[in-house]
Amino acid sequence: MSHTQNRFSSLICRVVCHLLTHFRCQVMADIPINKVEILNLGNRRQALLDKLKRFQTELEAKRAESTKLKHKFKIYAQIPDTEVNYRTRYEEQMGDGSQPISGRYLISQRASVHLQGGQALITFEEEKVASQILKIPKCSVSCERSSVDVKPRRITMDPAVKFEVILNVSRKEVNVHNIPPSMPEDRMKDRLGLSFCRPSRGGGEVERVKYDKNTGSGQITFLHPGVADGLALRGKYRLDLDSEVIVQVGPVYSYQLHRFQTFCGSPKRTVLLEDIEDKEEEEDLQDHLEIHFQKPSNYGGEIESIRYLSGGRLCGPSSVRTHCNSYICNICPHIFLYDCLIYKIIFAI
């Protein structure tokens, strides 16, 4: 009996040892596979990171290009003061007083080029002269005690735009802003109606009142046309709420954009001169440039205009030239107000 137990115990030990050995071999065989999988996952992760970085770089480049294009097409305007001379009196016809004031504006931007320090622009009277100069890689211009080498280049103009704006301004409605939320909405509407119906303050009989407590703004519609013109021109109005309050008043208007066109090109009679060293005063060097490029022996010709900037200087931004063709269906005593509106619309576009 004891011998049988010993044999059985020995058999169990051999089986257990065999199982342990098999399990150890299986584990050792699985370790390289796990390392390979981990290595593959790491490579895939790095590839995805590289791809993400490449896409981020492309996105930044696209954003920079978009910003550059927006800057190119943005209009910089210096609006001059305009004097209006009324020669005839227009008698307003009965029945059309409630019609809005309509204006048609043609906006034309001058094509321009930013002239930097050490550059000059020369416009010749003939295209063939400019074409001859552009074929020369470098020109040596003689001065009093030395010479200056300049490089002729063709000009690429900045994009310019031209468009038409049709503006309609209400003669019966005004917008009101900066209304303090000092009372309930219904009560505030009543106060607005009472305040704007006072002729002593420039108001008139009120037909309808709109009020938005969340934005602190409203809209007043008068019964008769003409009241809104004067209030919009003043820009401010005094309200009687819990205390006296000054609010902002503006016109109610709409506009439409028509015939939008863009232009981009290169002038055929104008040449850009680059890399001009400041060896003399600006005016003297400009005279030497003009003399040099007027001589037929230098392939030049008659010059219409020339402009040179010494190093370190920069020509200002292009200006905007506006032409206003207004077809007014009603008498418009406050033309300046509507000119301001059209300039506001230009910058919004």
C-alpha positions in Angstrom: 0.0 0.0 0.0 2.8 2.3 0.9 4.6 1.4 -2.4 1.5 2.3 -4.4 1.2 5.6 -2.7 4.8 6.5 -3.4 4.3 5.6 -7.1 1.2 7.8 -7.3 2.9 10.7 -5.6 5.9 10.4 -7.9 3.5 10.4 -10.9 1.8 13.5 -9.6 5.1 15.3 -9.2 6.2 14.4 -12.7 2.9 15.8 -14.1 3.2 19.0 -12.1 6.8 19.5 -13.2 5.8 18.9 -16.9 3.0 21.4 -16.6 5.2 24.0 -15.0 7.9 23.5 -17.7 5.3 23.8 -20.5 3.8 26.9 -18.9 7.2 28.5 -18.5 8.1 27.8 -22.2 4.7 29.3 -23.3 5.3 32.4 -21.3 8.8 32.8 -22.7 7.5 32.3 -26.2 4.8 35.0 -25.7 7.2 37.7 -24.5 8.8 38.5 -27.9 5.4 38.7 -29.5 4.2 41.3 -26.9 7.4 43.3 -27.5 6.8 43.3 -31.3 3.2 44.4 -30.7 4.3 47.2 -28.4 6.9 48.3 -30.9 4.3 48.3 -33.7 1.9 50.3 -31.6 4.7 52.8 -30.9 5.5 53.2 -34.6 1.8 53.7 -35.4 1.5 56.3 -32.7 4.6 58.2 -34.0 3.3 58.0 -37.5 -0.1 59.5 -36.4 1.7 62.2 -34.5 3.8 63.1 -37.5 0.7 63.2 -39.7 -1.0 65.4 -37.1 2.0 67.8 -37.1 2.0 67.9 -40.9 -1.7 68.8 -41.0 -1.2 71.5 -38.3 1.6 73.0 -40.4 -0.6 73.0 -43.5 -3.5 74.6 -41.5 -1.3 77.4 -40.2 -0.1 78.0 -43.8 -3.7 78.2 -45.0 -4.6 80.6 -42.2 -1.6 82.8 -43.0 -2.6 82.9 -46.6 -6.2 83.7 -45.7 -5.1 86.6 -43.5 -2.8 87.9 -46.3 -5.7 87.8 -48.8 -8.1 89.6 -46.3 -5.4 92.3 -45.8 -5.0 92.7 -49.6 -8.7 93.2 -50.2 -9.3 95.4 -47.2 -10.0 99.0 -48.1 -8.1 101.8 -46.4 -10.0 105.1 -46.8 -9.2 108.7 -45.9 -12.6 110.4 -46.4 -12.4 114.1 -47.2 -14.9 116.7 -46.0 -17.6 117.3 -48.7 -19.4 120.6 -49.2 -22.9 120.3 -50.7 -24.3 123.2 -52.7 -28.1 123.1 -53.1 -29.1 125.1 -56.2 -32.8 124.3 -56.5 -35.6 123.5 -54.1 -37.5 120.3 -54.5 -41.1 120.4 -53.5 -42.1 117.2 -51.9 -45.1 115.6 -53.5 -48.1 114.6 -51.4 -48.5 110.9 -50.7 -44.8 109.9 -50.9 -43.5 111.3 -47.7 -43.3 108.0 -45.9 -41.0 106.5 -48.6 -37.4 106.0 -47.5 -34.6 108.1 -48.7 -32.8 106.2 -51.4 -29.2 106.7 -52.5 -27.0 105.0 -55.1 -23.2 105.1 -54.4 -20.5 104.0 -56.7 -17.3 103.1 -54.8 -14.1 102.9 -56.8 -10.7 102.1 -55.2 -7.6 103.4 -56.8 -5.1 100.7 -57.8 -1.9 101.4 -55.9 1.6 100.2 -55.1 3.5 100.5 -51.8 6.8 102.3 -52.6 9.5 101.5 -50.1 12.8 103.2 -49.3 15.5 102.7 -51.9 12.9 102.5 -54.7 11.6 104.7 -57.5 8.7 104.7 -59.9 9.0 106.1 -63.4 6.1 106.5 -65.8 7.1 107.1 -69.4 4.9 108.6 -72.1 5.3 105.6 -74.4 4.9 101.9 -73.6 7.9 100.9 -75.8 10.3 102.9 -73.7 9.2 101.1 -70.5 9.5 97.8 -72.4 13.1 98.6 -73.4 14.1 99.6 -69.9 12.7 96.3 -68.5 14.9 94.3 -70.7 18.0 95.8 -69.0 19.1 93.8 -65.9 21.0 96.7 -64.3 21.4 100.4 -65.1 24.3 102.6 -64.0 23.1 106.1 -63.2 25.8 108.8 -63.1 25.7 111.3 -60.2 28.0 114.3 -59.5 30.8 112.4 -57.8 29.8 108.7 -58.2 27.4 106.4 -59.9 24.4 104.4 -58.6 23.4 100.9 -59.9 19.6 100.4 -60.1 17.6 97.3 -61.2 14.4 97.8 -63.3 11.5 95.6 -62.4 7.9 95.2 -63.6 5.2 96.3 -61.2 2.4 94.1 -59.9 -0.4 96.3 -58.5 -2.3 95.5 -55.4 -5.9 94.3 -56.0 -8.5 97.1 -56.3 -12.2 96.9 -56.1 -15.2 98.7 -57.5 -18.8 98.2 -56.4 -22.2 99.9 -56.0 -24.2 100.3 -52.8 -27.9 101.1 -52.8 -28.9 102.7 -49.5 -32.4 103.1 -48.1 -32.9 105.2 -44.9 -36.2 105.2 -43.1 -37.8 108.7 -42.5 -40.2 107.4 -39.8 -38.0 105.0 -37.7 -35.0 105.4 -35.4 -33.0 102.9 -33.4 -32.4 103.5 -29.7 -29.5 102.1 -27.8 -28.1 102.0 -24.2 -31.5 101.9 -22.5 -31.0 101.0 -18.8 -33.1 98.1 -17.6 -34.6 100.1 -14.7 -38.3 98.9 -15.0 -40.5 96.1 -16.5 -40.7 95.8 -20.2 -44.3 97.0 -20.7 -43.7 100.0 -18.5 -40.5 100.8 -20.3 -42.3 100.8 -23.7 -44.9 103.2 -22.3 -42.1 105.5 -21.1 -40.3 105.4 -24.4 -43.5 106.3 -26.2 -44.1 109.3 -23.9 -40.6 110.5 -24.1 -40.3 110.4 -27.9 -43.6 112.1 -28.5 -42.4 115.5 -27.1 -42.0 118.1 -29.9 -40.0 120.3 -27.5 -37.2 117.7 -27.6 -37.4 117.0 -31.4 -39.8 114.1 -31.1 -43.3 113.6 -32.6 -46.4 111.5 -32.5 -45.4 107.9 -31.9 -47.0 105.1 -33.9 -45.2 102.0 -32.6 -42.6 101.1 -30.0 -40.3 98.0 -29.9 -38.1 97.3 -26.9 -35.7 94.4 -26.0 -34.7 94.3 -22.4 -31.9 91.8 -23.0 -30.0 94.1 -25.4 -31.1 97.4 -23.9 -32.2 98.6 -27.4 -35.5 99.6 -29.1 -37.0 101.0 -32.2 -39.4 104.0 -32.4 -41.8 104.4 -35.4 -43.3 107.9 -35.8 -46.6 108.6 -37.3 -45.3 111.3 -39.6 -42.1 111.3 -41.7 -39.3 113.7 -41.1 -39.0 113.4 -37.3 -36.6 110.5 -37.6 -34.2 112.6 -39.8 -33.6 115.2 -37.1 -33.2 112.7 -34.3 -30.8 110.5 -36.2 -28.7 113.5 -37.0 -28.5 114.6 -33.4 -27.5 111.1 -32.2 -28.7 111.5 -28.6 -32.0 111.9 -26.9 -33.1 112.6 -23.3 -35.5 110.1 -21.7 -37.6 110.5 -18.5 -37.3 107.2 -16.7 -36.8 106.9 -12.9 -34.3 109.6 -13.5 -33.2 111.5 -16.6 -31.1 109.3 -19.0 -29.3 110.1 -22.2 -29.6 107.3 -24.9 -28.0 106.9 -28.3 -30.3 107.4 -31.4 -29.4 106.2 -34.9 -31.1 105.8 -38.3 -32.9 102.6 -39.5 -31.4 101.7 -42.9 -30.9 98.8 -45.3 -28.4 98.4 -48.1 -27.7 96.2 -51.1 -24.3 95.5 -52.7 -24.3 95.4 -56.5 -21.7 95.0 -59.4 -18.8 94.0 -57.2 -15.6 93.8 -59.3 -12.0 93.2 -58.6 -9.0 94.4 -60.6 -5.4 93.3 -60.6 -2.8 94.0 -63.3 0.5 95.5 -64.2 0.9 99.0 -65.7 2.6 99.0 -69.1 4.2 102.5 -69.0 5.6 102.4 -65.4 8.8 100.8 -64.2 10.0 100.1 -60.7 13.6 100.8 -59.9 15.1 98.9 -56.9 18.3 98.7 -54.8 19.0 102.4 -55.1 21.8 103.5 -52.6 21.5 106.8 -50.8 24.6 108.5 -52.1 23.0 111.9 -52.5 20.0 113.9 -51.2 16.6 112.5 -52.2 15.7 115.4 -54.6 19.1 115.5 -56.2 19.1 111.7 -56.8 15.6 111.9 -58.2 16.8 114.5 -60.7 19.8 112.3 -61.8 17.4 109.4 -62.3 15.1 111.5 -64.4 18.0 112.8 -66.6 19.4 109.3 -67.1 16.1 107.7 -68.2 15.2 110.6 -70.5 18.2 110.0 -72.7 17.6 107.9 -75.8 21.2 106.7 -75.6 20.2 105.0 -72.3 17.1 103.4 -74.1 15.0 106.0 -72.3 12.4 108.6 -73.4 10.0 111.3 -72.3 9.0 110.9 -68.7 5.5 111.7 -67.5 6.2 111.4 -63.8 8.8 110.1 -61.4 8.8 109.4 -57.6 11.8 108.3 -55.6 12.0 107.5 -51.8 15.3 107.4 -50.0 16.1 104.4 -47.8 14.2 104.0 -44.6 11.0 105.6 -45.9 7.7 104.0 -46.8 4.9 105.4 -49.0 1.6 105.6 -47.3 -1.4 103.3 -48.0 -3.6 103.7 -51.1 -6.5 106.0 -50.9 -10.1 105.4 -51.9 -11.9 107.5 -54.4 -15.7 107.6 -54.1 -18.2 108.8 -56.6 -21.7 109.4 -55.2 -24.6 109.4 -57.6 -27.7 109.8 -55.3 -31.2 109.4 -56.7 -33.2 110.8 -53.8 -36.9 110.3 -53.9 -37.6 112.7 -51.0 -36.1 115.9 -49.8 -32.8 115.1 -47.9 -31.8 118.0 -45.6 -29.2 116.0 -43.8 -27.0 114.6 -46.6 -24.0 114.4 -44.3 -25.7 111.8 -42.1 -26.2 109.5 -45.1 -22.7 110.0 -46.3 -21.5 108.8 -42.9 -23.8 105.7 -43.3 -22.3 104.8 -46.6 -18.8 105.1 -45.2 -19.8 102.8 -42.4 -21.2 100.3 -44.9 -17.9 100.4 -46.9 -15.8 99.5 -43.9 -18.3 96.7 -42.9 -17.9 95.2 -46.3 
